[in-house]
Amino acid sequence: MPSLRLPIETEHLRLRPFKQSDCEAVARYHTLPSVQRYVERPTRYPEDVAAAVSLMRKQVELHRPGDTLSLAMVSKSDRDVIGQVSLKWADATSGQGEIRFLMDPAFAGRGYLTEAITAMFDLAFDHFRVHRILVRCGGRSRHSIRLMKNLGMRLEAHYREHALFQGEWDEELHFALLDREWRPSAKVLDLPVRAQWPDLRVAGN
């Protein structure tokens, strides 16, 4: 496998490893109550955010199952961190991966997440040769649900009232995508057009 080359450039974003100086930008969205539901560990205070950024700074490659690659979503227009996207290598034998994302709601609706997740799909399927990608999202997150469907993902599970968060039952949806669904032409080759056979009919028949 060739070495991973970072950052990844999209039309409006630069996906790069995190820096410790990103703490202030990350805190803008990590500490929001609406985002706390989706973080892996609580990040309500500056020291929590600093610890989360320190961890993500180390997540720069996938060497073995369980590893996570975490990248900052940086807007090219103002060079500010507006969110994060990660790829976790879940299982080696069956080629399973999981993509997670968080974004500052102030930048929602501009197509940034579509660009970021599309780039991560390309990375997962083309570079790391993942066979199947899982993406989770909240059952009430209409924007995320629409995004997953627009990306061609398939709803495979709906976990109803599976966890309590701040006194409310949480709903979680699992979407999935196979490598051949993302790159239909990668495993199905077009057959050459068959040449026309000459007309063998005998004149007069």
Disulfide bonds with the S-S distance in Angstrom:
none
